[in-house]
Amino acid sequence: MTLPAANEAIPKTVLVVEDEFLLAMDMKDALTGAGFRVLGPAGSVDHALDLLEAETPNAAVLDVTLGSEKVTPVALQLKSLGIPFVLATASDTAEISRYEVLATVPNLGKPTDMARLIKTVRGIITRALC
């Protein structure tokens, strides 16, 4: 399935959960430049859950470790709402696999390649819409 160009599509909303300010802003800029509307970025679990309570995004990009907390409550909420998400984290596979809700989720890693981020987010939204 071919995706419409960013300027032809109705903007899709992507929740960004990332506590590293500069990386969060880079992700926001890349996603916005690709035609997405960005919810956040949220730097904590509470902030992310507050954003999810106020609005339902089409997809999300999550860092696993947010300061001293793990993103798992956000991932569980996204899963319960049927919202697809990907990881953009430096956490290793062993750590990620400790959390069932994260174990099979694609990880784009850090540093995150923004072109790959955009392509992956488009892909998970397209699959969710089919």
Summary of the structure (lengths in Angstrom):
residues: 130
radius of gyration: 13.5
end to end distance: 9.8
largest distance: 40.7
contacts: 402
relative contact order: 0.18
helix: 42%
strand: 18%
